[in-house]
Every structure is written in structure tokens, then in C-alpha cells.
Amino acid sequence: MKILKWFFIVFLLLFTSLIAYLTLIFDPNDFKPELVDAVKEKTGRDLVIENDLSWTFFPSIGIELSQISLSNPTGFDAASMLKVNNVVAEVALMPLFSKEVEIAQLNLDGLTVNLETRKDGQTSFDGLDGGASQTKAADTDTKAGGAQLASLDIGGIAITNTTITMTDAIAGTEQVFTMDKLTLGEFSLGKFAPLAYELTAELPDMTLTSQGEGMIKIAPSMQAVELKDLKIESSVIGEGIPNQKLDTQLLAQIQLLLDKKLLEVSLDELAVADIKGSGEVKVAYGSKVPNIHGQLDLGDINLDTFMPADKATEEKSNSPQASSNKEPDLSALKLVNFDLAMTVKSIKAANMLTSNWVMKTKLNNGVLNMSQLTADLYQGKLSASAQLDGRQKIASYSFDKSVKGVQILDLMKDAAEIDLIAGTANFNVKGKGRSLVVDNIKKNLAANGKFEIADGALYGVNIPQMIRDAKAKLSGDLSSSATAEQKTDFTSLTGSFNVVNGVVSNPDLLMASPLIRLAGAGTANIVSEALDYSLTTSVVGSLEGQGGGDRDALHGIEIPFAITGTFSEPKFALDTEALFDAKLKQETDKVKDKVKDSILKKLGGF
């Protein structure tokens, strides 16, 4: 018992001596000026530590700092870029005797970060170098009772109760994030350290939760930050989110070069809902407007999964109240410049499937240019280019689009559930317009183009059968016609068109087949979807088709043919009265010719 008693007495004396040494001889405030000067030199900002540094002895030996702030640049709304209520640095004991500080654990509580972007484009990160190369280092000669910092190592960092406020005066927005937890493992400059975080954010229209982990390295110069194997999983919930929830995952390599004001991101793995891909992004943020260069390679995209999940929601989104006649605000197009190249394995939208997308776009000073867009489309090829000018309040646009070798029937069925026409289609159109309001697009669009459809069929009407029925009635057969498929086959269908004031005019429609010819002109109203075509059809051979015998009796007679109705419900009509008149004229002309021939014979062939 005496040994145990003396052991505690000796331990208490040693501990008391240590406390006396640390409090009376080793004053942590000797390092305070050096910390302030080092931050000023490295960042150009003012570090303020309002309260004196003090020792903590329970549960471990450490240095406590409180009421710390780092200033924002002059002229910002928030005076401080960051504030910390309390910092406790747990230190290793033995290095203190050599006047070295080795931090075993750094705990921060009540961190507040204010990140601002002013209207002139200046941000809280600007000038973090503080002109260190132009600022003479402070005199480090030790005064009476002073000490020099020989080294600095951190065994780990834990940050709790963090609030991050991001204010953008250009966009007029403010976002507030809460960092539930941020931990950093054993850390020293120039070496990778493990990093992990958990984040939640309550935004006006959504709730964000995110967690991530990876490795971080800060260069000894403090001018470069590198994140390796950063894995992030996030979820966004809100009424404005497709299906009210969107999950994302990514694995990235990130490098931030503060001296060059350059952010480089390599996306090894990217998943947004069921969309997977990879890519690279570089952001140069040194100028007034950030410049982004990117390459994205995406897999299969099913846009239908982002549509409203239930019919009621869909009907609500399509209701008159949901539509807007207000021009969209495109001012955000001036806030960033980018050059993006993207490939997509396939895209499904409104049940329409395309594949092998290649797209190149560039945004500069509010003008968005899509220089290339190609895709495989229903056994054919889509090619397009377009421009959107968002510099004015009412946007303007132009486009040049062509399709080659497309199976038009499959396309129309999937896109609009219409089986109006079939065949292999070639199509090109150029156009321009102003306003992005749906109704105005239909009215203001000005365009022209050509189309050619080969080896196809017109559904909903059997023109040869209509002519057969009319022919039978001319001969006195009023019985019902034989049942036949409502389809008119053709070898080619061609024409040109132009679009003005919401009306598509087609002045030279021509359809050819082994049985008939169809030609004429007409219009299609984009706004009302009304069709109005006045055509003529004529028989070129036997109405029975190949092997049908001699030339048909109606050969050469032009029969008026009309197409009316709407896009989804077209109506076809053959003018039988005009056919009767034409046939009567044909027979009259035959009789006249016979009489003429008879008279000539009687006159001796004169």
C-alpha cells in the first residue's frame, strides 16, 4: 500500500510540475503573432484570435483557441470569410520540450463560412495569395520569452456545427448549407490524408443530403489542393425534382490550383439515377466569367423515367395553369462560358429511341452554339446544328437539320402514335425564329426544306380502291365495294415546303406508284393541326396492278383528290362528280373522233 501511495504522490508531483511548466514557462501565446503573420503572408487576409490561447488538461493536453475569424476582401457584405467559435488542438507532450508543436487532433466547433460573389464577379476566394511575394515577411527574431515554431503536424481534424452561406449578387441567390460532420485523418502538407463528410441542406424547393470520402493533399505552398478517389453519394428531394427524388453517385479526381485559379475534375464514374458515364471538366475561374471545358461520355438515358409518375401529376403539369406565356429568363447564359463535347450511347424520350449521339456545344457571352449533333435514328441518321441567342429579353434561334434513310413509320408511331405514312425518308429543313414560348414558336417560326420518301405507303386511304369504286358506279354498279386494306403504296413521295406564320405550305407534292400518280399542293397548320390539300390523281396503268391486263379505261383522267382533317385524324376524299364529268368528256371526245374519222373517210381521206 505504501508503494502505491508513493506512486500516486510522485505522479501528482510530476503532473503538477508539468502544468506549472506549461503554464508558466511554455506560453502558447508566444505562437499567436506567428500564426497571424503566417496567415497574412499566405492568404493576404487578417486572422483575428480575440481570446488568448490557453491550455487544456482534461481529457488530454491541448491548446484552446476561441472566437477566431478570417477576413473577407474589402468591400464584401460579410466582414469575415469564416469564423470559428472554438478550436481545441490536442498536442503531443514530448515535442513540447523541444519547443515543437505536434497536433494530435484538431477539433473545430461552430464554424461559419460566408462565400460571396459580387456583381463585378469578385469572389471571397480572390486574392487568397495576399500578394505574398510582394509582402516582406515579418521579423522572426525571438524577443524575450518568445519562441519559434519548428514544425507543425496534425494527427486529425474534426469539424462540427458548420454553416456555409453562399451569396451570389449576380444571380440574386442565397444558399445555406449545414455540415453535420467533416473529418480529416493524419495530415501534413504535401501528403495525402483521409477525408470524410456528411452534409444536409434545406433549400427553398428541395432538401439535399450528401456524404463522401476520399484523400486530400495540400501543397506546402498552400497554392494547390488535390482530392484523390473522392466518392460522393447524394440525394435530392423536392416537388420540382423528377419523381420527387434524385440520387447521384460519383468517383472523381480533383485538383484545385489557387495560383492559376484553375479547377480540374476527372469523373471516373458518374451515376445520375439510371444514367451512367464518365468525363473530364476544367474550370478557369480567374476571369470575370468562368470558362468551362468538358468532355462527357454517357450511357443509356431514358428520359421517360423522369416524367411524372402518376397520371394526376401529368395532367396537372399539362393543365392550362401549368403552361406559361412568359419568356424564360436566359440571363444565366451570360454568367459562364463553356465548351462541351458529349457522347451518349442511347436516348429514349416519349417512347422514341435514338442512339450513338455525338454533340459539340459552345456557350460564349450568352450565345449557345451547337456546332454538331449526330445520332442514329430508326435505321437512318440525324444531323443538326443550331444556335440560341439569349442576349436579348426575347431569345432568337436558328437551326439546320437533316435526316437520311429514316424509317418514317416507326418514328411516327413511337413519337406520336400515328401510322400516317411509311417508307425510307430523307428530309432537310433550315429555320429561324424568336421567342421560346410554345405558342410563339409555332407562330414565329420561319423555315423551308425538302423531303423525299421512297418505297412507302400512305395509311388510312386506298386511292386505287376509291377509283375502282368510282369506276364501278360510273358503269352503273352501285353495290358496296370490296373490303380492302386502307393503304396506298407508292414508290416515291417528294416535295418542298416553307413555314410562315404557323402554316406549312407544300406547293409541289408528287406521289408516284405503278398504279397511280398523285400531285398538287396544300397546307398544314401547326397551330390548329388542320390539313388542307387539293390534289389530282390519275391512273397510269391497270388498277389491278401487275398482270392486271390492258390499260385501264380511266387512264389519263385527272381526278380531284382532297386531304382535310387533322394530323391525327386525316380525311381523304375523291371527287366522283368531277370524275364523272372527266369520263363523260373523255367519251364525248371519243365519239367526236369517230365521227371525224368517218367524215374524212367519206371525203376520200381529205
Beta strands, then each sheet from edge to edge (+ up, - down):
strand 1: 47-49
strand 2: 54-56
strand 3: 62-71
strand 4: 80-91
strand 5: 101-117
strand 6: 152-154
strand 7: 157-160
strand 8: 162-168
strand 9: 173-184
strand 10: 193-202
strand 11: 207-218
strand 12: 224-237
strand 13: 245-257
strand 14: 262-272
strand 15: 275-284
strand 16: 291-302
strand 17: 337-349
strand 18: 352-364
strand 19: 367-377
strand 20: 380-389
strand 21: 396-407
strand 22: 421-434
strand 23: 446-459
strand 24: 487-500
strand 25: 503-512
strand 26: 516-525
strand 27: 531-539
strand 28: 559-565
strand 29: 570-574
sheet 1: 1+ 3- 2+
sheet 2: 1+ 3- 4+ 5- 6-
sheet 3: 1+ 3- 4+ 5- 7- 9+ 8-
sheet 4: 1+ 3- 4+ 5- 7- 9+ 10- 11+ 12- 13+ 14- 15+ 16- 17- 18+ 19- 20+ 21- 22+ 23- 24+ 25- 26+ 27- 28+ 29-
end
